[in-house]
């Protein structure tokens, strides 16, 4: 039996290295042209943080050179579109109060429209990872998801940890889709 691997925890630091992950992650959207190097941004003010509030994640991502905006708000869900210097993904808050805050859980997700894998390969990937889950939609497109339960005690640094794990999921997803058989042959 294969051992389960916790992916992404080694890539942590002050925040995800979006550009490094972008080289390995599948592209769900058209790649952006390389931008000229930017001057270092001064650190963003460290005001109150509530992981259960989508506005806090939006502000945190902005401090990490990413942009997030509310894409859709339903009765108890808030969906965000997130764009980093190299790729895009979605974030979905669920179990939210009527005001869109106090959410109970958060899921990050993306898909690849360029690369394919069989359902058997996707199931085999899921046997190697405890944090990153893959699935295939009805059209045969592979998706990766990482989710977490939220608490009113979650800190900004804990959310950075979740973003680091998500970054690891993206890298693993890209490596897997680049060569599913090779990835699975070397997986623990």
Secondary structure as UniProt FT lines:
FT   HELIX           9..11
FT   HELIX           18..24
FT   TURN            51..52
FT   HELIX           54..63
FT   TURN            64..65
FT   STRAND          67..73
FT   STRAND          78..83
FT   STRAND          88..94
FT   TURN            98..99
FT   STRAND          105..111
FT   HELIX           119..126
FT   TURN            127..128
FT   STRAND          133..136
FT   TURN            138..139
FT   STRAND          142..149
FT   TURN            152..153
FT   HELIX           156..178
FT   HELIX           180..186
//
